């Protein structure tokens, strides 16, 4: 199983896993997928948008993949909710109850998996009263960089406390021009986490809520290779907002493979 020049992993969202009430149905879906994609690893998401999968169901799915010789890793998308009107909202890193939930999810996931990836919602765009007070005289960039640096240390400590051998990965989104404004700290975070991952996804540049131009993916892999040399786990792409031009989907795969081979 697998390809000669690259490894392929797939990602199952918590909604995919929670909706699985029939393992036979799930097995059929995975068997169909295996006919078209030679993947040897799967990320199983434990939390997203306030939804968390039960441990028994998670372990059953994990055992299913492991029995097939497919590696399993945990994934967390730290997204409290999704509001169609408000769009993407982050956790408030000054909200005690939200941060407790965050740490509980990290602990829960690290107990089950020896590898955990934080998907690309590890950011903050919160401007609540507590955040405004915490910012004080600083600009938002400086404040958020420090805020998420501190919390990065906290969740890595939480994960290592329950599983000292856990490989903790932070995935950076394709937001190159907005990293500092949203708290993504490429100076300090790569030293805190064991590995990084590169979000090379692109969107429809003419009609999208993220305004991600296709050219942003062309150099991001190489850029993050130098942020943490030898510890960039791979690239990431999906089909969201790519339906307007399906040629962009396979072209990004070719580009991604080329960049990995040139490392």
N, C-alpha and C positions, 0 to 999 in steps of 0.2 A: 504494500500500500504506500502511496505517496508519489512524489515527483522527484526527478533527479536533481534539480537545481533550486528547489524551494520547498518549504513546508507550508501547508494550508491549515488554518484553523477556522472554525465557524463560531458564531455567537448566538446563544439562545437567550432571549429576553425573559424576564421573570413572568411576563404575560404568556409566553410560549409554554413555560413550565407549569404555571398555575392551571392553565386551561387543559392540561394533560390529565384527563380522568380515565383514560384507557391506554395502558401500555402497549397493547397490540396495535392500536391506531398510531401511537408515537413511533413504534418500531417500523411500521410500514413507511412512514414519512422519512425516517432516517435512512432506511434501506433504499428508497427511491433517490434520495439525495446522494448517497454513496455511489450510485451508478453514474453520476455526472461530475462529481467533485471528489477528488482523492484527499480527504482531510484526515489528519492524524491527531487533532486536538480540538477540544470544544470548551468554550467559556460558558459556564452556567451562571446566569445572573440571579442573585439572591434578593435584590431590592431595586425598585425604581418607582417613582411617583407614589410613594407611600405604600406600595405593595411589597409584601415579603412572602417568600415561599416557605411552606412548612418543612421542617427538617426531614420527616419520614419520606415525603415525596421527593425531596432533593436528593436524599441518599439513594433512593430507588433508581432515579435517573442517572446519578453518578455511577452506580454499580453497573447499570446497563451499558454505558459507554466503556467503562473499564474492562468489562468482560469481552468487548470487541477489540481490545487493544488500543483504544483511543484515550489519550490523556485528557484529564479534566482539570480545569482551573475555575476558581470562583471569580465572579465579577460583581461590581457594585456600581450602579448609576445613582449618584447622590442627588437625586431630584425629588424634592418634597411633593410636588404635584405639577400638573400641566393644565394651565388655564388657556382656553382657546382665545380669550380676549386679551389676557395679559401676556401670553407667550411664555417663554421659558423664565422661570423664577428659581433662584438658587436658595439653598439653605441660608439662614442667617447665622453667621458665625459668632454672633453675640447673644444668641438665644439659647439659654441653658438647656431647655427641654429638647430642642432640635439637635443640639450637639450630643446630648445623651443618647438620643436615638441613633445618631450617626455612629458613635462609638460602639453601641450595642450591635449594629449591623456589621461593623468591621470585625468585632469579636466573634460573632456568630459565623461569619464567612471563613475567618482564619481557623476556626476550630474544625471546619469540614475539609478545607483545601490547604495544600502546601504552597499554592500560588494564588494570588489575588490581584486583580487589576481594577483600578479605579477608572471608570469610563469618564469621558470628557465633559462631565458636569461638575467637576471639582473646581468651581469658580464661584465668585460672588458678584452679584449686581444689586445687592440689597442697599437701600438707602432709608432704612427705618430710623426712628429716633435714636435707638441705641447705637447704630452704626454711625450716624451723624455725630453723636456725642463722642464716640470712640475715635473718630477721625480727627476731631479737634482742628488744629491749624494745618495739618498735613494735607497734601493733595490726595485724591482718591487712589492714584497709582501707588504711592508710597505706603499708604495705610493698608491697602488690600494685599500688597506683596508681603508685608510683615505679618498680617493677620493669618494668611494661608500658610506662611512658613511655619508659624507656631503650631497651627492645627495639623500640618503635615507631620511634624515631630510627634504630636499627640497620638494620631491614629496609627502611626508606625509602631510606636511604643505599645499601644493597645494590642495590635496584631501579634507582635513579637512576644507579648506577655502570655498569650495562650498557645502560641505556636512559634517557638524560637527559630525554626527552620523555614518559616514562610517566606516566599519570594514575593515581595510587595512591589507592584508596578503602577506607575502613574502614566495615563495616556493623555497626551496633549492634543487638543483639537486643531483643526485647520484655521486657527484664528490668529495667525502670525502677527497681524497689525494691532491686535487687541489683547495680547497676553497680559501686559502690565495693568491695563485698565480693569481686567477681571480677576487679578490676583494670581495669575499663573507666573510662578517665580522660577525662571529657567536658570538663575544663578545658584539658588540655594536648594530647591526641591530635588534636583537630580542627585545631590549629595545625601539626601535623606532617604529617598526610595532606592530599592535595590536595582530597578530597571526603569526605562521609559518605553513608551510606545508612541507611534506616530499616526495621528489621524489625518490621512490623506484624502478624506472624502471631499467631494466638491458638490455644488448644488447648481440649480438653474440660475445663472447670473442675472436673468431678466425678470424673474418672478419668483422670489423666494424670501423667506423670513430671516435668512442668515447672511445673504449677500456674499456668498463665498465664490469668488472668481476661480475659474479652472486653473489659471496659471499659478495659484498659490500652492498647488500640490507638486509643482514641478521641481521645487528645490527643498521642500520641507523635510523629506526623508534624510537628505544629506546634511541638512542643518542640525537635526536632532541627533544624527550619528556623532556629531562633534560636541554636542551638549553633554553626552555621557558615552564616551568612546567604548565600543564593544558591548554596550549594554542597551542597545535599541532593539526591542523585541520584534519589531516588524511594522508593516504598514497596515492601514485599515481603510476599507471603502465599502460603501453600500449603494443601493439603487435609489435612495430617496431623492426626489427632484431630478433624477437623471432620465426620466421617461421621455422628456422632450427630445432627447437625442441619445438613443441607446448606444451609438458609436462611442460616446464618452465613457461608457462603463468598461468595455474591454480595453480601451486605449489606456485607461488609468492602470489596469492590471499589468499591461506591457511595460509601462513606465515604472511601475513599482518594482517589478522583477529586475529591470535593468539597473535601477539604483541599488538594489540589494547586492547584485552581482559585482557592482563596481566598488563596493565598500572596501 
